[in-house]
Amino acid sequence: MEFVGREDSERYEVQARTETQYRTGAWTEPVAITTQFPGVTNLAATGISETEVELTWSDNADNEDGQIVIHERVVDGAEWPERVVEDVGPNTESFIDDTVPPDTEVRYYIRAYTPYAEAESNTVAATTEDAGFSRRRIPANGWYAEVETPSGDLLRPTILTES
């Protein structure tokens, strides 16, 4: 038995019966089915400038309410928390993320959704171009200051705090 013309991720209650020229069978017991929600496939990401990554994908759903672009930065091999960049809406197949710092690897995926279901795409990575800035590690908490002198010396003054 094949049911066609159903919306993606919708729940239906179905019954069936056989019928020939000689006899009509009894209805089956009702069964609840939920159609598969296909979501996004073939996500690709390309760093196109110092602060932009272009995303392209195939939108396979015919009734999504939106598609959420999610990224996470990768710094020194460590993944930062995921961040929703934007809901690009339904029936969209490209987006440019202009929120990425220079020389940064970012991983992306797309979460397509309806009121009834959601589906996540494959995960891809891209790196923005280098802007020529140097990167230095600083402590994860507390106060920190650096002063670069005109001669190029780097001074790190002691910070006095109240205890």
C-alpha positions as MATLAB code, in Angstrom:
seq = 'MEFVGREDSERYEVQARTETQYRTGAWTEPVAITTQFPGVTNLAATGISETEVELTWSDNADNEDGQIVIHERVVDGAEWPERVVEDVGPNTESFIDDTVPPDTEVRYYIRAYTPYAEAESNTVAATTEDAGFSRRRIPANGWYAEVETPSGDLLRPTILTES';
ca = [
       0.000    0.000    0.000;
       1.335    3.421   -0.888;
      -0.008    6.747    0.329;
       1.062    9.695   -1.818;
       0.630   13.442   -1.695;
       1.208   13.741    2.047;
       3.025   16.700    3.620;
       6.499   16.169    5.105;
       6.540   15.394    8.840;
       2.756   15.391    9.158;
       0.975   12.764   11.262;
      -1.848   10.819    9.603;
      -4.191    8.054   10.674;
      -4.691    5.561    7.862;
      -6.834    2.537    7.125;
      -6.868    0.252    4.116;
      -8.983   -2.489    2.607;
      -8.718   -4.722   -0.416;
     -11.206   -4.674   -3.210;
     -11.646   -6.934   -6.230;
     -14.476   -7.282   -8.734;
     -15.903  -10.097   -6.580;
     -15.426   -8.946   -3.046;
     -14.556   -5.992   -0.824;
     -12.494   -6.720    2.264;
     -12.855   -5.293    5.724;
     -11.061   -2.142    6.833;
      -7.837   -2.636    8.737;
      -7.425   -1.180   12.207;
      -6.396    2.502   12.052;
      -2.636    3.050   12.150;
      -0.914    6.355   12.869;
       1.987    7.233   10.576;
       4.236   10.273   10.429;
       5.781   11.054    7.091;
       9.545   11.548    6.951;
      10.880   15.096    7.104;
      13.790   15.290    4.623;
      15.394   18.568    5.685;
      18.618   19.849    4.122;
      21.329   17.887    2.274;
      24.587   18.710    0.479;
      25.559   21.570    2.796;
      28.816   23.195    1.645;
      30.770   26.065    3.221;
      33.465   28.267    1.667;
      35.444   31.069    3.298;
      35.080   33.953    0.816;
      36.759   36.818    2.724;
      38.347   37.730    6.046;
      34.941   37.798    7.781;
      32.527   35.901    5.502;
      31.614   32.280    4.859;
      29.247   31.335    2.040;
      26.886   28.405    2.663;
      24.942   26.525   -0.022;
      22.652   23.510    0.334;
      19.734   21.573   -1.146;
      16.359   22.224    0.467;
      14.415   18.968    0.188;
      11.332   19.820    2.255;
       8.183   21.257    0.770;
       6.634   22.614    3.939;
       9.294   23.727    6.411;
       8.562   26.765    8.546;
      12.219   27.776    8.563;
      15.864   26.768    8.386;
      18.192   27.759   11.204;
      21.896   28.303   10.430;
      24.019   27.157   13.385;
      27.769   27.539   13.758;
      30.496   26.845   16.267;
      33.947   28.378   16.196;
      37.018   26.190   16.517;
      39.897   27.843   18.356;
      43.154   25.964   18.907;
      41.298   22.722   18.172;
      38.650   23.385   20.852;
      35.027   23.875   19.835;
      33.198   26.869   21.237;
      29.478   26.671   22.069;
      27.068   26.485   19.170;
      25.415   29.734   18.165;
      22.317   30.370   16.083;
      23.390   32.722   13.318;
      20.021   33.254   11.658;
      16.727   31.646   10.665;
      16.876   32.050    6.885;
      13.244   31.026    6.432;
      11.706   28.392    4.171;
      12.719   27.588    0.603;
      16.227   29.043    0.927;
      19.389   27.374   -0.393;
      22.192   29.836    0.366;
      23.394   32.246    3.030;
      26.472   34.376    3.733;
      27.575   34.474    7.371;
      29.353   37.786    7.909;
      29.873   37.335   11.670;
      33.093   35.282   11.577;
      36.424   36.731   12.791;
      39.432   36.604   10.446;
      41.518   33.412   10.215;
      38.918   31.365   12.089;
      37.621   27.857   11.458;
      33.860   27.571   11.817;
      31.650   24.471   11.617;
      28.090   24.759   10.341;
      24.885   22.797   10.064;
      21.321   23.702    9.119;
      18.290   22.709   11.211;
      15.108   22.733    9.114;
      11.861   22.582   11.099;
       8.080   22.411   11.050;
       5.708   22.532   14.027;
       5.923   18.722   14.093;
       9.520   17.795   13.274;
      13.036   18.974   12.616;
      15.987   17.592   10.696;
      19.668   18.503   10.822;
      21.971   18.625    7.823;
      25.491   17.328    7.510;
      28.180   19.354    9.309;
      30.806   21.220    7.282;
      33.737   23.495    8.120;
      35.279   26.562    6.505;
      38.050   28.968    7.448;
      38.001   32.706    6.856;
      41.005   34.423    5.295;
      43.857   35.732    7.439;
      43.714   39.490    8.080;
      47.339   39.682    9.210;
      46.629   40.149   12.919;
      48.709   38.319   15.483;
      46.934   36.252   18.122;
      48.049   35.996   21.721;
      46.592   33.913   24.487;
      45.161   35.727   27.473;
      43.811   34.320   30.741;
      40.258   32.998   30.625;
      39.196   35.042   33.675;
      40.290   38.016   35.732;
      41.728   41.335   34.606;
      44.440   41.485   31.952;
      46.189   44.378   30.204;
      48.845   44.703   27.519;
      50.463   47.868   26.207;
      52.478   47.865   23.016;
      55.001   50.720   22.962;
      55.965   52.651   19.805;
      59.251   50.698   19.778;
      57.311   47.421   19.655;
      57.910   46.325   23.252;
      54.988   44.582   24.907;
      54.338   45.610   28.514;
      52.081   43.620   30.847;
      51.423   45.750   33.927;
      50.433   44.162   37.226;
      46.726   44.637   37.899;
      45.856   45.453   41.509;
      42.403   44.314   42.560;
      40.465   44.552   45.789;
      40.256   41.332   47.735;
];
